[in-house]
Amino acid sequence: MRDPRRALAETLSQIDALLGEGVSREDALSVPELSAESGVPQDVVKALLDGQEAPPEDITDRIISRIVHLRETRRRPDGSQHSYEEIALSFGASRASLKTLVSRQRKAAAADLDPGPRGRASGPLASTTAGVEKFFFGEPSGWLSAEPESALNDALQGVLAKLRAAARGEPYTAPRESAMRTAAALPDDKWELVQGLIEALEKQVRRERGFD
């Protein structure tokens, strides 16, 4: 398996090499945006970008904090958080079991939260992480349990792709832009659903930024 710290260092080195003259890494990288994308706390993101090590972290604590992070950053179109019941029911669990995990009430479920060998989630904890990831991302991805270095490295890939496209003089097509083109080709009734969601999201962003 590729060493996460080395992979992150290589990505940052490639980003540095692609930055234009007079442009620093601090100018190109947004710590808050990388934190939101990766689920890694901002202070840890900054430390990793500065070449420092992430502090030791229990795998279960990491998963819990990222579940909370997902609810805070991946909201419904109306701006409200997804309920624990809604998330849990999507993969056949109970609201109580998920709420217990997130509330760190481990005594009631200690036997079900075995981190497994080498700090990897296993058993019921693994099925919970897979279910939560499928709810938010459409498929299990390892996002909740990824080491901070790996999570940040994944979040940096979009920045790297954009810089590479700029270096080639090509327009950068972000995944969401590609998705929009696909959506535009949908039948009218399906497109209206997508368009309604986009409009709701735009209104939410405008409210959050104080434009409305």
N, C-alpha and C positions, 0 to 999 in steps of 0.2 A: 504494500500500500504506500502511496506517495505521502511523504511527510507534509502535514498541513502547513507548518511554519515555513518550510522551504517553498512550497507552492505559492503561498502568499507573498513571500519575498520576491519570487520570480515575476509575479503579476505586477507588483509595485515597481519593480525595475523596468518592466516593459512600459508601464504607464509613464514613468519618468523620462524614458527615452523618446516617447512620442509627444511630450509636451512642447509647445512652441516656445520660442525664445522669450524670456521674461515672464513665463508662466510657471508658477510654482505648483507643487503638489497640493498645497493648501488652497490654491485658487481653483483647482480642477476637481477636488474631492470635497463633498459636503458631508461632514460627520453626522448631522441629524438625519440626512437622507439615507446614508449607509446604515445607520442604526435602525431606522424604520424598515429598511429592506431586509436586513440580516437578522434582526432580533437581538443583536449584541448591544449592550448598553453603550451610551455615547462615550463614557470615560474609557471603556475597554477598547472601543473602536479607535479612539485617539491614541491610546497606548500602543496598539498594534501597528498603527500607521507610523508611529515614531520608532518602531523596531523593538518595542518592549514585549514582554510576555504577558499573556492573559493570566489573571489570578486564578488559583485553584478553585474548582467549582464542582459541587456534587451534581451528578447527571440528573437526578430527580428535581433538584432545585432549578437546574437549567430548563428542563422541560416545563415546569410550572411557570417560571417567569416568562417563557415564550408563549405559552397559552394565553396568559394575561396580556402580553404584548399584541398578540394577534387580535384579541377582542377589542383592544384599544385602537389599533391602526387599520384593521380590515373590517369596516363597519357596513351596515346596511345602507342602501341609497338615501334613506331619510336621516342618516347620521347616528342612529341608535346602535348600540352594541347587540351582537347576536347573543341570545340567552344561552346559559349552560344547558338548559333543557333542550333547546333546538339543536345544539351541537351534539349532545350526548345521544339523542334519539336518532340522529343521522347514521350512527354506527351501532345501534342496538344497546347502548348503555343507559344508565339512569342518570338523571340530573344530580341526584345525591352523590353518586360515586364520583362524578367529575368535579362537583363542588367540593367534596371532601378532599380530593387530591389538591385542588388549587388552594384550598384554605389551609393546607399543610396539616390537616388533622390525620396524621399518619398512624396514630395508635389504633384507630378503628380499621385501618386497612394495611397495616404494616406488612402482613404476609403476602399481600397482593402487589406490593411495590418493590419487588426485588430488582435492583439495578442490573443484576446479571454480571457475567464475567467482563473484565476490562472496562467497567463503567458503562456498558451498553444496556439500553432498556431491553427487558425481556418479559415474557409472560403477559399478564394483564396490562402492565405499563406499556409494553410494546404495542399491544392492540389499541390502547387508548391513543398513543401518539399517532399511529397510522390512521385512526378514525378522525382525529382532529385535523390532521394534514389533508386528508381526503376532503373534509368539509370545506376547508379554506382554499385548497389548491387544486382540487379535482382528482388528486392521486397522492398516495404516500410518497414522501420525498426525502425523509430524514432531516427535514428543516428544524424540527423541534429539538433534536438531540445533537445536531452537528456541533463540532468543536468551534469555538469562536473564530479561530484562524480559517477554518474551512467555510464557515458561514460568511465571513467578511470577504474571503476570496471569491465566493460565488456572487456576492453583491457587486463586486468590482468588475465582473466580466462585461456588464453593459457599458461601463465607462471605457474599458479597454477597446471594446468593439467600436464605439463611437470615435475614439481617437484614431484607430486604425483606418476607419472609413475616411476620416478627414485627411489623414496622411496620403491616402490614395486619390484624394480629390473626388470622392464619391459621396452621395447623400447617404446619411445613416438612416436605416429603417428600423426603428425600435420594434420589438415584438408586439406592442400594443397597436402600433400603426399598421402592422401587417394584419392584426386581428380586425382592425377597423375596415380594411379593404375586403376581408373575407365577409364581414357582417354586411357590408354594402351590397354584396352579391346575393344576399338572402332574399327570399320572396317578400313581398310587401308586408304581409301580416307579421312575419317574423322580424323584419327590419323595424317595424313600428315599436315592437317590444324593446329592442336594443336601443333605439333612439330615445324612448321614454326613460330608460335607465341612465343613459348618458346625460340627458337634460336634468334629471334629479341629482346626479353627481355634480354637475356643473353648479347647480344652485347651492348645494351643500358647501362646495369649495368657496364660492363667493361669500356665503354667510360666514364661514370660518375666517376668511381674510378681511371681513368687514366691508365688503363692497355693496352688500344689500342691507 
